[in-house]
Amino acid sequence: MRISRGHWFLWGEAVIPLLTAPILELGCGTGHLQASLVRHGLSAIGLDRSPAMLRQARRRSDTLILADSQAIPVRNGTIQTVVAIFPAPYIIAPATRAQIAEVLQPGGRLVVLLAAGKYDLTRHPLWQSYADAGWHVSKPDFMVNQTPLQLMIATPPHATPS
């Protein structure tokens, strides 16, 4: 927490207005965003491949899946927003990108909070991998407590950006 001066959870919650249910959170970890989504009355599923993380997350949410982002066990075309907060490199993997495209509803989108602070997100491998695969990618200007958040919103090539 020292690095983020305690703002980590605040930054994660800041993306909630950008999310439309049903929501799938990739890499939900200990479930802090899941708890916030429940408090906001949003239908959400948390996915993580770590049983230890999900044991902790179960205190905050009961809609959790033990799975890998490269094999998402959710029916295709049923998710409006996939979200990832400060994700690990799994988010760049072509198999993850393909799975996200499959589970999204038409017009659905991916919202990734990649970093806080000043940074040229368009130079990040995440941005490049999705843009090179034909996804429509954008970076909204987003500030929380005078800290710029580096957000990428992406829609798959077969979808209309929402």
MARVO-332958 format. One record per residue: z, x, y of N, C-alpha, C, O in turn; residue number from 1. Coordinates in nm, 4 decimals. Each point is the difference from the previous one (the first is absolute). Example, Ala and Ser with C-alpha at 12.3 -4.5 7.8 and 13.67 -1.06 7.14 Angstrom:
residues 2
       n_zz       n_xx       n_yy      ca_zz      ca_xx      ca_yy       c_zz       c_xx       c_yy       o_zz       o_xx       o_yy   num
     0.7800     1.3190    -0.5690     0.0000    -0.0890     0.1190     0.0000     0.0900     0.1200     0.0665     0.1036    -0.0019     1
    -0.1385    -0.1386     0.1069     0.0060     0.0820     0.1190     0.0730    -0.0770     0.1090     0.0169     0.0509     0.1108     2
***
This chain:
residues 162
       n_zz       n_xx       n_yy      ca_zz      ca_xx      ca_yy       c_zz       c_xx       c_yy       o_zz       o_xx       o_yy   num
     0.0000     0.0794    -0.1200     0.0000    -0.0794     0.1200     0.0000     0.0840     0.1270    -0.0410    -0.0494     0.1050     1
     0.0844     0.1715    -0.1107     0.0049     0.0834     0.1198    -0.1372     0.0152     0.0637    -0.0130    -0.0028     0.1224     2
    -0.0882     0.0189    -0.2048    -0.1342     0.0206     0.0534    -0.0435    -0.1205     0.0829    -0.0602     0.0166     0.1061     3
     0.0899    -0.1367    -0.1531    -0.0436    -0.1206     0.0700     0.1055    -0.0532     0.0968    -0.0208    -0.1038     0.0630     4
     0.1333     0.1734    -0.0505     0.1099    -0.0426     0.0873     0.0432    -0.1434    -0.0314     0.0392    -0.0749     0.0895     5
    -0.0468     0.0373    -0.2193     0.0428    -0.1327    -0.0409    -0.1004    -0.1104     0.0250     0.0320    -0.1171    -0.0206     6
    -0.1523     0.1503     0.0643    -0.0991    -0.1027     0.0326    -0.0912    -0.0384    -0.1174    -0.0799    -0.0929     0.0126     7
     0.0903     0.1612    -0.1241    -0.0888    -0.0216    -0.1150    -0.0150    -0.1487    -0.0331    -0.1119    -0.0500    -0.0108     8
     0.2245    -0.0209    -0.0054    -0.0053    -0.1406    -0.0392    -0.0539    -0.0867     0.1136    -0.0725    -0.0964    -0.0245     9
     0.1072     0.1299     0.1468    -0.0502    -0.0731     0.1164    -0.1525     0.0101     0.0075    -0.0687    -0.0987     0.0260    10
     0.0171     0.2200    -0.0494    -0.1450     0.0183     0.0022    -0.0659    -0.0818    -0.1103    -0.1033    -0.0629     0.0230    11
     0.1612     0.0631    -0.1414    -0.0556    -0.0776    -0.1106    -0.0030    -0.1484     0.0300    -0.0997    -0.0672    -0.0263    12
     0.2086     0.0156     0.0815     0.0065    -0.1426     0.0330    -0.0970    -0.0377     0.1121    -0.0400    -0.1159     0.0110    13
     0.0028     0.2112     0.0706    -0.0887    -0.0282     0.1126    -0.1370    -0.0508    -0.0437    -0.0690    -0.0658     0.0779    14
     0.0288     0.0954    -0.2007    -0.1321    -0.0445    -0.0455    -0.0017    -0.1468    -0.0427    -0.1075    -0.0561    -0.0210    15
     0.2238    -0.0068     0.0079     0.0056    -0.1373    -0.0518    -0.0921    -0.0954     0.0758    -0.0657    -0.0815    -0.0648    16
     0.0567     0.0863     0.1978    -0.0921    -0.0922     0.0684    -0.1474     0.0189    -0.0390    -0.0821    -0.0884     0.0245    17
     0.0490     0.2013    -0.0840    -0.1385     0.0261    -0.0410    -0.0298    -0.0504    -0.1415    -0.1140     0.0078    -0.0458    18
     0.2147    -0.0586    -0.0226    -0.0141    -0.0383    -0.1400    -0.0149    -0.1502    -0.0158     0.0677    -0.0776     0.0675    19
    -0.1567     0.0373    -0.1570    -0.0200    -0.1398    -0.0334     0.0245    -0.0161    -0.1490    -0.0531     0.0757    -0.0812    20
     0.1333    -0.1741     0.0461     0.0324    -0.0249    -0.1411    -0.1163    -0.0699    -0.0700    -0.0795    -0.0702     0.0624    21
     0.0721     0.0912    -0.1923     0.0862     0.0799    -0.0853    -0.0233     0.1503     0.0191    -0.1120     0.0466     0.0210    22
     0.2234     0.0263    -0.0294     0.0023     0.1436     0.0290     0.0348     0.0776    -0.1258     0.0857    -0.0414    -0.0780    23
    -0.1523     0.1537     0.0591     0.0337     0.0949    -0.1061     0.0354     0.1313     0.0675    -0.0823     0.0585     0.0705    24
     0.2057    -0.0120    -0.0922     0.0401     0.1293     0.0539    -0.0117     0.1054    -0.1083     0.0667    -0.0080    -0.1032    25
    -0.1513     0.1064     0.1270    -0.0136     0.1118    -0.0929     0.1065     0.1045     0.0312     0.0236     0.0323     0.1164    26
     0.0407     0.0205    -0.2202     0.1037     0.1001     0.0203     0.1184    -0.0585     0.0737     0.0432     0.0552     0.1011    27
     0.0103    -0.1665    -0.1500     0.1071    -0.0710     0.0715     0.1325     0.0746    -0.0012     0.0908    -0.0355     0.0752    28
    -0.0774     0.1379    -0.1586     0.1222     0.0806     0.0005     0.1240    -0.0825    -0.0240     0.0061    -0.0785    -0.0947    29
     0.0929     0.0960     0.1804     0.1280    -0.0692    -0.0189     0.0022    -0.1408     0.0589     0.1039    -0.0659    -0.0015    30
    -0.2170     0.0193     0.0532    -0.0141    -0.1404     0.0370     0.0387    -0.0403     0.1402     0.0214    -0.1186     0.0252    31
    -0.0114     0.2119     0.0667     0.0396    -0.0373     0.1363    -0.1015    -0.0915     0.0675     0.0383    -0.0989     0.0624    32
    -0.1677     0.1306    -0.0738    -0.1004    -0.0892     0.0591    -0.0017    -0.1332    -0.0750    -0.0166    -0.1050     0.0621    33
     0.0335     0.1076    -0.1931     0.0043    -0.1246    -0.0768     0.1094    -0.0920     0.0522    -0.0223    -0.1200     0.0153    34
     0.1405     0.1751     0.0121     0.1102    -0.0801     0.0527    -0.0362    -0.0607     0.1352     0.0322    -0.1158     0.0266    35
    -0.0980     0.1922     0.0576    -0.0410    -0.0510     0.1314    -0.1037    -0.1106    -0.0144     0.0038    -0.0988     0.0734    36
    -0.0953     0.1149    -0.1666    -0.1021    -0.1031    -0.0214     0.0644    -0.1299    -0.0484    -0.0392    -0.1085     0.0430    37
     0.1378     0.1193    -0.1322     0.0735    -0.1180    -0.0470     0.0700    -0.0674     0.1175    -0.0054    -0.1222     0.0137    38
     0.0717     0.2020     0.0719     0.0692    -0.0573     0.1175    -0.0970    -0.0732     0.0927     0.0381    -0.0969     0.0657    39
    -0.1623     0.1424    -0.0603    -0.1009    -0.0644     0.0840    -0.0691    -0.1158    -0.0719    -0.0896    -0.0626     0.0566    40
     0.1293     0.0334    -0.1789    -0.0570    -0.1113    -0.0753    -0.1407     0.0249    -0.0501    -0.0748    -0.0947    -0.0245    41
     0.0376     0.2216     0.0090    -0.1350     0.0344    -0.0443    -0.0036     0.0240    -0.1509     0.0872     0.0671    -0.0553    42
    -0.1867    -0.1214    -0.0090    -0.0194     0.0193    -0.1434    -0.0514     0.1416    -0.0241    -0.1071     0.0370     0.0482    43
     0.1848     0.0424    -0.1235    -0.0368     0.1399    -0.0203     0.0415     0.0478    -0.1382     0.0972    -0.0474    -0.0588    44
    -0.1743     0.1427     0.0097     0.0277     0.0681    -0.1262     0.0122     0.1482     0.0331    -0.0806     0.0544     0.0754    45
     0.1813     0.0100    -0.1320     0.0147     0.1441     0.0153    -0.0406     0.0688    -0.1287     0.0382    -0.0437    -0.1085    46
    -0.1145     0.1499     0.1192    -0.0461     0.0756    -0.1156     0.0431     0.1452     0.0149    -0.0166     0.0605     0.1060    47
     0.0723    -0.0054    -0.2134     0.0354     0.1411    -0.0007    -0.0047     0.0462    -0.1449     0.0225    -0.0787    -0.0919    48
    -0.0519     0.2064     0.0721    -0.0056     0.0517    -0.1368     0.1296     0.0668    -0.0430     0.0096     0.0517    -0.1113    49
     0.0898    -0.0526     0.1990     0.1284     0.0620    -0.0302     0.1035    -0.1047    -0.0414     0.0404    -0.0819     0.0825    50
     0.0031     0.0832    -0.2083     0.1049    -0.0934    -0.0411     0.1285     0.0169     0.0812     0.0679    -0.0985     0.0292    51
    -0.0339     0.2226     0.0075     0.1214     0.0236     0.0780    -0.0091    -0.0662     0.1377     0.0968    -0.0603     0.0465    52
    -0.2113     0.0714     0.0179    -0.0183    -0.0641     0.1310     0.0094    -0.1517    -0.0137     0.0654    -0.0660     0.0808    53
    -0.1304     0.0111    -0.1822     0.0007    -0.1452    -0.0159     0.1386    -0.0531    -0.0345     0.0331    -0.1123     0.0379    54
     0.0484     0.1893    -0.1084     0.1385    -0.0431    -0.0263     0.0733    -0.0216     0.1325     0.0742    -0.0970     0.0152    55
    -0.0952     0.1869     0.0797     0.0624    -0.0164     0.1311    -0.0642    -0.1155     0.0778     0.0690    -0.0755     0.0685    56
    -0.1991     0.0630    -0.0795    -0.0721    -0.1054     0.0734     0.0401    -0.1392    -0.0469    -0.0054    -0.0950     0.0781    57
     0.0453     0.0812    -0.2038     0.0369    -0.1318    -0.0538     0.1204    -0.0604     0.0734     0.0236    -0.1205    -0.0092    58
     0.0521     0.2027     0.0814     0.1100    -0.0530     0.0812    -0.0541    -0.0717     0.1237     0.0712    -0.0778     0.0635    59
    -0.1966     0.1046    -0.0301    -0.0576    -0.0550     0.1228    -0.1092    -0.1045    -0.0251    -0.0296    -0.0818     0.0871    60
    -0.0293     0.0850    -0.2053    -0.1119    -0.0902    -0.0307    -0.0099    -0.0170    -0.1509     0.0382     0.0887    -0.0764    61
    -0.0895    -0.2025     0.0348    -0.0204    -0.0199    -0.1435    -0.1475    -0.0118    -0.0359    -0.0340    -0.0293    -0.1146    62
    -0.0534     0.0520     0.2119    -0.1443    -0.0046    -0.0275    -0.0545     0.1417    -0.0015    -0.0698     0.0428     0.0919    63
     0.1033     0.0289    -0.1981    -0.0350     0.1409    -0.0132    -0.0754     0.0236    -0.1296     0.0221    -0.0681    -0.1001    64
    -0.1118     0.1663     0.1041    -0.0806     0.0359    -0.1165     0.0106     0.1498    -0.0227    -0.0185     0.0795     0.0922    65
     0.0483    -0.0421    -0.2152    -0.0033     0.1406    -0.0405    -0.1427     0.0293    -0.0435    -0.0438    -0.0450    -0.1059    66
    -0.0282     0.1200     0.1874    -0.1404     0.0286    -0.0294    -0.0485     0.1125     0.0882     0.0682     0.0427     0.0932    67
    -0.1865     0.0039    -0.1241    -0.0664     0.1061     0.0755    -0.1053    -0.0635     0.0895    -0.0600    -0.1013    -0.0359    68
     0.0377     0.1607     0.1521    -0.0989    -0.0537     0.0941    -0.1425     0.0082    -0.0530    -0.0899    -0.0644     0.0540    69
     0.0685     0.1419    -0.1578    -0.1343     0.0123    -0.0568    -0.0258    -0.1019    -0.1107    -0.1081    -0.0031    -0.0589    70
     0.2084    -0.0801     0.0314    -0.0138    -0.1078    -0.0988     0.0914    -0.1137     0.0446     0.1039    -0.0240    -0.0614    71
    -0.1418    -0.0453     0.1670     0.0836    -0.1048     0.0594    -0.0102    -0.1269    -0.0849    -0.1083    -0.0572    -0.0132    72
     0.2212     0.0128    -0.0449    -0.0020    -0.1181    -0.0864     0.0155    -0.1315     0.0776     0.0909    -0.0791    -0.0251    73
    -0.1815     0.0593     0.1186    -0.0025    -0.1217     0.0808    -0.1410    -0.0572    -0.0132    -0.0986     0.0738    -0.0003    74
     0.0907    -0.2064    -0.0105    -0.1321    -0.0627    -0.0129    -0.0898     0.0366     0.1174     0.0438     0.0020     0.1150    75
    -0.1686     0.0266    -0.1453    -0.0979     0.0345     0.1032    -0.0153    -0.1137     0.1006     0.0032    -0.1179    -0.0352    76
    -0.0199     0.1572     0.1617    -0.0259    -0.0965     0.1062     0.1181    -0.0874     0.0367    -0.0200    -0.1105     0.0504    77
     0.1436     0.1560    -0.0740     0.1165    -0.0842     0.0277     0.0887     0.0510     0.1137     0.0963    -0.0671     0.0370    78
    -0.1263     0.1824     0.0179     0.0852     0.0610     0.1026    -0.0733     0.0017     0.1332    -0.1169     0.0378     0.0068    79
     0.1857    -0.0785     0.0989    -0.0606     0.0022     0.1334     0.0199     0.1354     0.0679    -0.0898     0.0491     0.0684    80
     0.2083     0.0118    -0.0872     0.0279     0.1294     0.0620     0.0642     0.0932    -0.1012     0.0983    -0.0359    -0.0649    81
    -0.1539     0.1554     0.0516     0.0651     0.1089    -0.0717     0.0565     0.0911     0.1072    -0.0690     0.0351     0.0956    82
     0.1957     0.0032    -0.1119     0.0654     0.0843     0.0996     0.0608     0.1216    -0.0687     0.0487    -0.0083    -0.1128    83
    -0.0525     0.1195     0.1819     0.0652     0.1221    -0.0462     0.0637     0.0673     0.1206    -0.0658     0.0230     0.1015    84
     0.1941     0.0082    -0.1136     0.0755     0.0608     0.1087     0.0281     0.1455    -0.0360     0.0649     0.0278    -0.1009    85
    -0.1128     0.0637     0.1819     0.0169     0.1438    -0.0236    -0.0301     0.0348    -0.1459     0.0853     0.0552    -0.0694    86
    -0.2070    -0.0875     0.0226    -0.0307     0.0168    -0.1422    -0.0208     0.1455    -0.0418    -0.0312     0.0872     0.0811    87
     0.0495    -0.0656    -0.2088    -0.0319     0.1285    -0.0627    -0.1523     0.0082    -0.0151    -0.0701    -0.0975     0.0271    88
     0.0193     0.2121    -0.0700    -0.1459     0.0169    -0.0116    -0.0715    -0.0967    -0.0951    -0.1229    -0.0054     0.0009    89
     0.1961    -0.0711    -0.0830    -0.0650    -0.0971    -0.0894    -0.0930    -0.0935     0.0770    -0.0987    -0.0486    -0.0551    90
     0.1296     0.0234     0.1813    -0.0758    -0.0972     0.0797    -0.1442     0.0448     0.0228    -0.0865    -0.0822     0.0302    91
     0.0604     0.2121    -0.0445    -0.1346     0.0544     0.0221    -0.0851    -0.0054    -0.1266    -0.1227     0.0060     0.0086    92
     0.1845    -0.0172    -0.1248    -0.0722     0.0043    -0.1274    -0.1058    -0.1098    -0.0087     0.0279    -0.1153     0.0329    93
    -0.1492     0.1500    -0.0770    -0.1044    -0.1010    -0.0151     0.0415    -0.1175    -0.0888    -0.0386    -0.1136     0.0271    94
     0.1162     0.1388    -0.1323     0.0431    -0.1092    -0.0884     0.0944    -0.0955     0.0731    -0.0046    -0.1208    -0.0229    95
     0.0894     0.1735     0.1098     0.0881    -0.0856     0.0806    -0.0828    -0.0827     0.0963     0.0215    -0.1205     0.0138    96
    -0.1157     0.1846     0.0524    -0.0869    -0.0713     0.0947    -0.0745    -0.1135    -0.0708    -0.0111    -0.1099     0.0542    97
    -0.0394     0.1356    -0.1735    -0.0723    -0.1023    -0.0766     0.0927    -0.1156    -0.0378    -0.0392    -0.1165     0.0072    98
     0.1612     0.1490    -0.0472     0.0961    -0.1052    -0.0366     0.0357    -0.0862     0.1202     0.0098    -0.1222    -0.0114    99
     0.0094     0.1851     0.1254     0.0311    -0.0756     0.1220    -0.1149    -0.0957     0.0310     0.0233    -0.1172     0.0292   100
    -0.1462     0.1660    -0.0353    -0.1165    -0.0857     0.0286    -0.0056    -0.1182    -0.0959    -0.0375    -0.1103     0.0399   101
     0.0742     0.1320    -0.1649    -0.0064    -0.1083    -0.0997     0.1055    -0.1069     0.0240    -0.0296    -0.1185    -0.0153   102
     0.1521     0.1562     0.0526     0.1054    -0.1008     0.0140    -0.0077    -0.0751     0.1322     0.0575    -0.1081     0.0125   103
    -0.1276     0.1633     0.0865    -0.0082    -0.0668     0.1299    -0.0856    -0.1263    -0.0049    -0.1035    -0.0048    -0.0665   104
     0.1492    -0.0963     0.1381    -0.0781    -0.1212     0.0209    -0.1153     0.0335     0.0940     0.0068     0.1003     0.0710   105
    -0.1125    -0.1815    -0.0685    -0.1041     0.0215     0.1012     0.0637    -0.0031     0.1395     0.0763    -0.0912     0.0321   106
    -0.1075     0.1890     0.0478     0.0582     0.0109     0.1333     0.1355     0.0694     0.0019     0.0580     0.0202     0.1066   107
    -0.0071     0.0166    -0.2250     0.1283     0.0684    -0.0075    -0.0112     0.1430     0.0489    -0.1096     0.0529     0.0189   108
     0.2262     0.0089     0.0015    -0.0042     0.1349     0.0553     0.1166     0.0858    -0.0487     0.1013    -0.0486    -0.0503   109
    -0.1213     0.1762     0.0677     0.0999     0.1015    -0.0294     0.0601     0.0460     0.1319    -0.0728     0.0296     0.0947   110
     0.2061    -0.0236    -0.0883     0.0701     0.0495     0.1179     0.0849     0.1186    -0.0460     0.0869    -0.0146    -0.0859   111
    -0.1128     0.1316     0.1435     0.0734     0.1208    -0.0377     0.0665     0.0587     0.1235    -0.0658     0.0305     0.0995   112
     0.1980    -0.0151    -0.1076     0.0731     0.0741     0.1022     0.0113     0.1419    -0.0534     0.0755     0.0272    -0.0934   113
    -0.1510     0.0614     0.1536    -0.0108     0.1357    -0.0525     0.0986     0.0970     0.0645     0.0539     0.0876    -0.0677   114
    -0.0300    -0.1024     0.1968     0.0840     0.0974     0.0684     0.0515    -0.0586     0.1305    -0.0497    -0.1015     0.0487   115
     0.1499     0.1675     0.0063     0.0505    -0.0329     0.1325    -0.0158     0.1240     0.0871     0.0233     0.1122    -0.0448   116
    -0.0628    -0.1338     0.1685    -0.0226     0.1111     0.0914    -0.1468     0.0120     0.0337    -0.0821    -0.0791    -0.0466   117
     0.0493     0.1770     0.1268    -0.1390     0.0216     0.0403    -0.0739     0.0702    -0.1113     0.0454     0.1015    -0.0529   118
    -0.1611    -0.1577     0.0179    -0.0773     0.0531    -0.1112    -0.1381    -0.0641     0.0046    -0.0120    -0.1182     0.0324   119
    -0.0902     0.1928    -0.0637    -0.1351    -0.0556    -0.0053    -0.0256    -0.0507    -0.1413    -0.0464     0.0735    -0.0872   120
     0.0776    -0.2001     0.0674    -0.0119    -0.0618    -0.1321    -0.1413     0.0078    -0.0562    -0.0176     0.0049    -0.1218   121
    -0.0829    -0.0036     0.2080    -0.1384     0.0012    -0.0479    -0.0350     0.1311    -0.0701    -0.1030     0.0086    -0.0669   122
     0.1868     0.0928     0.0814    -0.0230     0.1285    -0.0681     0.0770     0.0105    -0.1322    -0.0160     0.0974    -0.0735   123
     0.0978    -0.1956     0.0439     0.0814     0.0025    -0.1219    -0.0867    -0.0317    -0.1224    -0.0915    -0.0818     0.0104   124
     0.1174     0.1434    -0.1247    -0.0775    -0.0293    -0.1219     0.0029    -0.1475    -0.0398    -0.0952    -0.0484    -0.0612   125
     0.2014    -0.0233     0.0943     0.0065    -0.1435    -0.0298    -0.1125    -0.0739     0.0712    -0.0750    -0.0764    -0.0608   126
     0.0651     0.1011     0.1911    -0.1041    -0.0650     0.0801    -0.1378     0.0362    -0.0550    -0.0851    -0.0867    -0.0196   127
     0.0651     0.2145    -0.0048    -0.1299     0.0470    -0.0486    -0.0367    -0.0623    -0.1341    -0.1143    -0.0412    -0.0198   128
     0.2098     0.0338    -0.0725    -0.0309    -0.0517    -0.1336    -0.0409    -0.1469     0.0044    -0.0932    -0.0405    -0.0695   129
     0.1617    -0.0390     0.1502    -0.0351    -0.1424     0.0083    -0.1295    -0.0199     0.0783    -0.0840    -0.0804    -0.0403   130
     0.0663     0.1513     0.1504    -0.1236    -0.0114     0.0784    -0.1201     0.0445    -0.0821    -0.1042    -0.0654     0.0020   131
     0.1180     0.1769    -0.0746    -0.1105     0.0504    -0.0822    -0.0357    -0.0955    -0.1135    -0.1132     0.0001    -0.0482   132
     0.2096    -0.0814     0.0056    -0.0249    -0.0978    -0.1070    -0.0558    -0.1316     0.0548    -0.0192    -0.0957    -0.0749   133
    -0.0066     0.0915     0.2060    -0.0624    -0.1184     0.0586     0.0965    -0.1042     0.0536    -0.0425    -0.1071     0.0433   134
     0.1711     0.1368    -0.0456     0.0970    -0.0937     0.0548    -0.0096    -0.0002     0.1523    -0.0315     0.1024     0.0608   135
     0.0585    -0.2166     0.0003     0.0107    -0.0076     0.1453     0.1424     0.0417     0.0354     0.0954    -0.0675    -0.0387   136
    -0.0798     0.1776     0.1118     0.1330     0.0498     0.0344     0.0203    -0.0052     0.1510    -0.0921     0.0250     0.0777   137
     0.2137    -0.0579    -0.0386     0.0337    -0.0036     0.1415     0.1432     0.0485     0.0184     0.0805     0.0015    -0.0932   138
    -0.0523     0.0377     0.2157     0.1315     0.0521     0.0338     0.0495    -0.0739     0.1237    -0.0430     0.0295     0.1115   139
     0.1335    -0.1256    -0.1308     0.0526    -0.0685     0.1183     0.0977     0.0899     0.0749     0.0671     0.0840    -0.0599   140
    -0.0599    -0.1024     0.1913     0.1023     0.0682     0.0789     0.1311    -0.0721    -0.0268     0.0101    -0.1214     0.0178   141
     0.0891     0.1965    -0.0603     0.1253    -0.0610    -0.0424     0.1148     0.0913     0.0383     0.0023     0.1166    -0.0394   142
     0.0932    -0.1682     0.1158     0.1141     0.0791     0.0445     0.1292    -0.0714    -0.0388     0.0096    -0.1225     0.0079   143
     0.0895     0.2011    -0.0500     0.1341    -0.0513    -0.0259     0.0981     0.0963     0.0657     0.0036     0.1185    -0.0333   144
     0.0749    -0.1695     0.1258     0.0968     0.0837     0.0727    -0.0656     0.1265     0.0557     0.0535     0.1099    -0.0143   145
    -0.1667    -0.1260     0.0761    -0.0757     0.1082     0.0642    -0.0535     0.1038    -0.0989    -0.0376     0.1102     0.0399   146
     0.0343    -0.1452    -0.1677    -0.0582     0.0890    -0.1007    -0.1293    -0.0636    -0.0495     0.0020    -0.1131    -0.0486   147
    -0.1155     0.1842     0.0600    -0.1241    -0.0557    -0.0540     0.0038     0.0018    -0.1528     0.0379     0.0999    -0.0612   148
    -0.0775    -0.2117     0.0009    -0.0101    -0.0080    -0.1454    -0.1463     0.0132    -0.0390    -0.0880    -0.0598     0.0619   149
     0.0638     0.1381    -0.1642    -0.1358     0.0232    -0.0472    -0.0296    -0.0976    -0.1122     0.0357     0.0224    -0.1156   150
    -0.1022    -0.1316     0.1525    -0.0335    -0.1076    -0.0921    -0.1492    -0.0016    -0.0274    -0.0813     0.0180     0.0907   151
     0.0463    -0.0397    -0.2160    -0.1393    -0.0204    -0.0356    -0.0110    -0.1384    -0.0619     0.0748    -0.0351    -0.0912   152
    -0.1681    -0.0416     0.1417    -0.0311    -0.1303    -0.0581    -0.1401     0.0117    -0.0571    -0.0921     0.0445     0.0684   153
     0.0761    -0.0848    -0.1945    -0.1288     0.0165    -0.0668    -0.0357    -0.1240    -0.0805     0.0853    -0.0620    -0.0636   154
    -0.2117     0.0278     0.0679    -0.0521    -0.1082    -0.0822    -0.1101     0.0563    -0.0882    -0.0796     0.0833     0.0434   155
     0.0760    -0.1299    -0.1679    -0.1016     0.0533    -0.0927    -0.1410    -0.0395     0.0432    -0.0181    -0.0940     0.0774   156
    -0.0809     0.1662    -0.1278    -0.1380    -0.0260     0.0417    -0.0473    -0.1423    -0.0286    -0.0866    -0.0516     0.0706   157
     0.1422    -0.0118    -0.1727    -0.0447    -0.1344    -0.0367     0.0688    -0.1094     0.0799    -0.0301    -0.1177    -0.0196   158
     0.1226     0.1535     0.1098     0.0772    -0.0985     0.0733    -0.0372    -0.0011     0.1474    -0.0562     0.0960     0.0527   159
     0.0884    -0.2047     0.0112    -0.0169    -0.0118     0.1430     0.1316     0.0386     0.0645     0.1028    -0.0570    -0.0364   160
    -0.1002     0.1513     0.1311     0.1265     0.0371     0.0640     0.0669    -0.1205     0.0625    -0.0655    -0.0831     0.0628   161
     0.2004     0.0738    -0.0809     0.0730    -0.1131     0.0594     0.0786     0.0443     0.1203     0.0677    -0.0812     0.0630   162
***
